[in-house]
Amino acid sequence: MKIKKIINMLNYATVLIIAPAAFSQQAVMDQDGIYLVCEKMPEIKGGLKALSKIIKYPKEAKKLGVQGVVYVQFIVDEKGAVVDPKLIRKLGAGCDEEALRALEKLKFNPGYVQGKPVKARFTLPIRFAL
């Protein structure tokens, strides 16, 4: 019983020690000069609500009962435009195409490092659920 309490206290102390470090975000850049982590990451203008207004459930996916998540990776440039979208995880039945179509219509606020807009790689999960 005492050992469990001590372990629980140690786990709690570890969380308290690690948590503050999670809030300080350092910029990380890949070999192509594109940021993987920014001080301020890109954001969808209008949030996920904007995405939900644009996206439509594909008829084929509804008919077949297809549900799941499509992962799309892309670059948000300094002006907030989407560049080079790629499907990382596909779902099929028209969901992949719909995810790309919706992504083309989204507008983003760019990522920032030291107060300047930068190119940032972004992965967006798009959930399709009936």
Summary of the structure (lengths in Angstrom):
residues: 130
radius of gyration: 19.4
end to end distance: 46.4
largest distance: 58.4
contacts: 336
relative contact order: 0.21
helix: 36%
strand: 32%
